[in-house]
Structure formats: C-alpha cells, structure tokens
C-alpha cells in the first residue's frame, strides 16, 4: 500500500502512526531524498530503503508511538561497515537523515446532546478540530441540510444521530467519550444524566443550566440511587469562568474552551528520551 493511502486509512480509523521521511542523503543510499513510509504499532507501509536503516527507523517510530509523542524528531544513520547496526549491515557508504513525524493521534470523541441554537454554534466550532463529533437530537428536523451546511467539509469526523431516545445513543458511544447535555427538554436532560452516571467509562460529563435546575436534578438522581460522590462526575454549569453573556455563540465559545482544556489534559503527551542521532 502506498504511504499516502495508508495514512488516509489510518486517519479514517483514528489509529496513531509515524510518518518517516528521508529528508537528506549524503553519498550512496538505498533510496533518494523524499522517500516515505508510514509506521503504526503493528504494521508498516512503503519503504525508505530497507535493511538496518528501515528497521532502526521503525523501531524508533514505535518508541514514539508508545509514549504518545507529538513532536517530530530527526534520526541520522551512517551506512558503512564501521557504523553500529542492530539489524544487519548496510555498506552503501553514505549517510541519511530521517524525519519522524507522529501523526494521526487517536481522535477524541465529543458528543453534543441537543442540536438547538447553542448546540449548532458549538458544532460549528468543534467541527474545525480533529475529533469525532457526535450530534444527537430527538428532533429529526434539526438535521436539515440548511442547518448542517458548513459542517460537512470540516476537519472533524461527523456522526449524526437523530434519536427518539437519546440515552440509547449514549449507551453506544465509545469509552472515554466527552459529553455535553443541552437538549430542549429538561426531562431528556435528566434521563441523559441518569444514563451517563451508569457509564463510569465516559470522560467529561457536562450539563447546561442554572443552579436551580441542578438542585432539582440532584434530588431526582438521588432517588434513582445515585450517590453524591457519583453526582460529582457531572459538571454544571458548563463553560470556562469569566465569560458572561447568554447569546448562543458566547455560550458555545465558553463550552468549547472548556472541552479543549479537558481534551488537552486527557491527551498530554509524555516526552520521549532524546536519542535521535546514531553514528
């Protein structure tokens, strides 16, 4: 499979990988500058020259994947009989430098329950980000082509869920999904809170609304058997502090900022040891 085809495939399935590019060649080498390969945790596509060169690059790429690295790095290798080689000798006589770029980190999942005025504004913002964006509403009319215009060509992978019973859709979301509950119906909101609390594998759970609304929900959820410790999983009100205003776009910006803080904390990479040059 060509490296670009592989890259697109991995993007579709949200599997992280490293793009390896032969950026410079001095002397003789198996391949010319510009050659590329893609390395995932379990497979490789295309080639930068085979032998010790490629095996060493693959080993380093998988080390970057293991620690969820996000920064690119350079790897320089000599192709002589005197150079250290863990995977066999290459005596071409040259020296090559490879660029290893971690790409396609697994995209986070964000689910917005309620595709009304605020939900639409939030979707417009989140759709510009590399994530899986689930839009759920019990009102099928909310998914008209006019309302979806401008979202289809976005960076996010959209998943539209017209769902008469939104909590059934919640049950099908992947583990770790961050959810925001902002439907048009407080009864739906309450049912979604109950369903979310029955899934300990979810990420952030946010609920739009006032203190009075949450006070009423707390009583109702307590009656359903949820403890105060469990209720602490729900964040309400939502949005970053210090942003005032009730216009849908203002609320959406505040909530989007909070979600980015959450996702950043969930995906902060570990810096790998810097062992980028071999001679």
C-alpha positions in Angstrom: 0.0 0.0 0.0 1.3 3.5 -0.9 2.2 5.6 2.1 -0.4 8.2 1.4 -3.2 5.6 1.1 -2.1 4.1 4.4 -2.1 7.5 6.0 -5.6 8.2 4.9 -6.7 4.7 6.0 -5.3 5.2 9.5 -6.9 8.6 9.7 -10.3 7.1 8.9 -9.9 4.5 11.8 -8.2 7.0 14.1 -5.1 4.9 14.6 -1.9 6.8 15.5 1.2 6.4 13.3 4.5 8.0 12.4 5.3 9.4 9.0 9.0 8.7 8.2 10.6 10.8 5.5 14.1 10.5 4.1 15.0 14.2 4.2 18.6 14.2 3.1 21.2 11.8 1.6 25.0 12.2 1.6 26.8 9.8 -0.6 25.2 6.5 -1.6 21.9 5.2 -0.1 19.2 2.7 -1.0 16.7 5.4 -1.7 16.6 9.1 -2.7 15.6 12.0 -0.5 11.9 12.4 -0.3 11.1 8.6 0.1 8.5 8.0 2.8 7.0 5.2 4.8 4.3 5.0 7.5 4.7 3.1 10.7 1.9 2.1 13.0 2.1 -0.1 16.2 1.6 -3.2 14.2 2.4 -2.6 10.5 4.5 -0.6 8.0 3.7 0.7 4.5 6.0 1.8 1.7 9.8 2.0 2.2 12.7 4.3 2.9 15.4 1.8 1.9 15.0 -1.5 3.8 17.7 -3.2 5.9 19.1 -1.7 9.1 18.1 1.8 8.0 14.4 1.0 7.8 14.4 -1.4 10.8 16.0 1.3 13.0 13.6 3.9 11.9 10.7 1.6 12.5 11.9 0.8 16.0 12.3 4.5 16.8 8.9 5.3 15.4 7.2 2.7 17.6 9.0 4.0 20.6 7.5 7.4 19.9 4.1 5.8 19.5 4.4 4.0 22.8 4.9 7.3 24.7 2.3 9.2 22.7 4.9 11.7 21.4 3.7 14.6 19.4 6.9 16.4 18.5 8.9 15.4 15.4 12.5 14.4 15.6 15.5 13.7 13.3 17.3 10.4 13.1 20.7 10.3 11.3 22.3 7.0 10.3 25.6 6.1 8.7 25.5 3.3 6.1 29.1 2.0 6.5 30.6 -1.3 7.8 32.0 0.6 10.8 28.6 2.0 11.9 26.7 0.3 14.7 23.9 -1.8 13.3 21.3 -3.7 15.3 19.5 -5.1 12.3 22.3 -6.1 9.8 25.0 -4.2 7.9 24.4 -1.7 5.1 27.7 -0.8 3.3 26.4 1.7 0.8 28.9 4.3 2.1 26.6 7.2 2.6 24.7 8.9 5.5 21.0 9.6 5.7 18.8 11.8 7.9 15.2 10.8 8.5 12.4 13.0 9.8 10.0 11.1 12.1 6.6 12.9 12.5 4.0 11.5 14.9 0.6 11.9 13.2 -3.0 10.8 13.4 -3.2 10.5 17.1 -6.4 8.8 18.1 -9.1 11.4 17.7 -11.1 12.1 20.9 -14.9 11.6 20.8 -17.2 14.5 21.8 -21.0 14.1 21.9 -23.3 17.0 22.0 -26.8 16.1 23.1 -29.1 18.8 21.9 -28.6 20.3 18.4 -30.5 23.5 19.1 -29.2 27.1 18.9 -26.3 26.5 21.3 -25.6 23.0 20.0 -25.4 24.3 16.5 -22.9 27.1 17.4 -20.9 24.6 19.4 -20.8 22.2 16.5 -19.6 24.9 14.2 -16.6 25.5 16.5 -15.8 21.8 17.3 -16.2 20.7 13.7 -13.0 22.6 12.9 -11.0 20.3 15.2 -9.5 16.8 14.6 -12.0 14.8 16.6 -15.1 12.6 16.3 -18.1 14.8 16.8 -21.4 13.2 17.6 -24.5 15.3 17.2 -27.6 13.9 18.9 -31.2 15.2 19.0 -34.6 13.7 19.3 -36.0 16.1 16.7 -35.1 14.8 13.3 -35.8 18.2 11.7 -32.8 19.6 13.5 -30.6 17.8 11.0 -31.9 19.6 7.9 -29.4 20.3 5.1 -29.7 24.0 5.8 -28.6 23.6 9.4 -25.8 21.2 8.5 -24.4 23.5 5.8 -20.8 24.4 6.6 -20.2 21.3 8.8 -19.8 18.6 6.2 -16.4 19.7 4.9 -15.0 20.3 8.4 -11.9 18.7 9.9 -13.9 16.7 12.5 -15.5 13.4 11.5 -19.2 13.9 12.0 -21.6 11.4 13.3 -25.2 12.4 13.1 -27.7 10.7 15.4 -31.4 11.6 15.0 -32.6 9.6 18.0 -36.1 9.5 19.6 -34.5 8.1 22.7 -31.1 9.9 23.1 -30.0 7.9 26.1 -29.9 4.8 23.8 -27.4 6.6 21.6 -25.4 7.5 24.7 -25.1 3.8 25.6 -23.5 3.1 22.2 -20.8 5.8 22.4 -17.1 4.7 22.7 -15.5 4.6 26.2 -13.9 7.9 27.0 -16.3 10.0 25.1 -16.7 13.5 26.5 -20.4 14.5 26.5 -22.3 17.8 26.8 -26.0 17.7 27.7 -28.0 20.6 26.4 -31.3 19.4 24.9 -34.5 21.4 24.5 -36.3 19.2 27.2 -35.3 19.1 30.9 -36.8 15.6 31.0 -34.4 14.4 28.3 -31.5 16.1 30.2 -32.4 14.3 33.4 -32.6 10.9 31.6 -29.3 11.5 29.9 -27.7 12.4 33.3 -29.0 9.2 34.7 -27.7 7.2 31.8 -24.3 8.9 31.9 -23.9 8.1 35.6 -24.5 4.5 34.8 -21.4 4.5 32.5 -18.3 5.0 34.5 -16.1 4.7 31.4 -17.2 8.1 30.0 -15.0 11.1 30.0 -16.2 14.6 30.8 -20.0 14.9 31.5 -21.3 18.5 31.3 -24.8 19.8 31.8 -26.0 23.2 30.7 -28.4 25.0 33.1 -28.8 27.0 36.3 -28.2 26.1 39.9 -32.0 25.7 40.4 -32.1 23.2 37.5 -29.3 21.2 39.0 -30.8 21.3 42.5 -33.9 19.7 41.1 -31.9 17.1 39.1 -29.8 16.2 42.2 -33.0 15.2 44.1 -34.3 13.2 41.2 -31.0 11.4 40.6 -30.6 10.7 44.3 -34.0 9.0 44.2 -32.7 6.9 41.3 -29.9 5.6 43.6 -27.0 7.8 42.6 -24.8 8.9 45.5 -23.4 12.4 46.0 -20.0 11.1 45.0 -21.4 9.8 41.7 -23.2 13.1 41.1 -19.8 14.9 41.4 -19.0 13.4 38.0 -21.4 15.9 36.4 -20.0 19.4 35.7 -22.6 22.1 35.9 -22.8 24.9 34.9 -20.6 24.4 31.9 -18.1 26.7 30.3 -14.9 28.5 31.4 -15.4 31.0 34.2 -15.3 34.7 33.4 -17.2 34.7 30.1 -20.5 36.4 30.5 -23.4 36.6 28.1 -26.3 34.3 27.1 -26.1 34.5 23.3 -25.7 31.0 21.8 -22.3 31.8 20.2 -20.9 33.2 23.5 -22.0 30.1 25.4 -20.7 27.8 22.7 -17.2 29.5 22.8 -17.1 29.1 26.5 -18.1 25.5 26.4 -15.7 24.7 23.5 -12.8 26.3 25.5 -13.7 24.1 28.5 -13.8 20.9 26.3 -10.4 21.8 24.8 -9.0 22.1 28.4 -10.4 18.7 29.2 -9.1 17.0 26.0 -5.7 18.6 26.4 -5.5 17.2 30.0 -6.6 13.7 28.7 -4.0 13.6 25.8 -1.0 15.4 27.2 2.0 13.5 25.7 4.9 12.1 27.5 8.3 13.4 26.2 10.4 10.6 25.0 14.1 10.4 25.7 16.1 12.2 23.1 18.2 9.6 21.3 17.8 10.9 17.8 21.3 10.5 16.4 23.3 7.4 15.7 26.8 7.2 14.1 
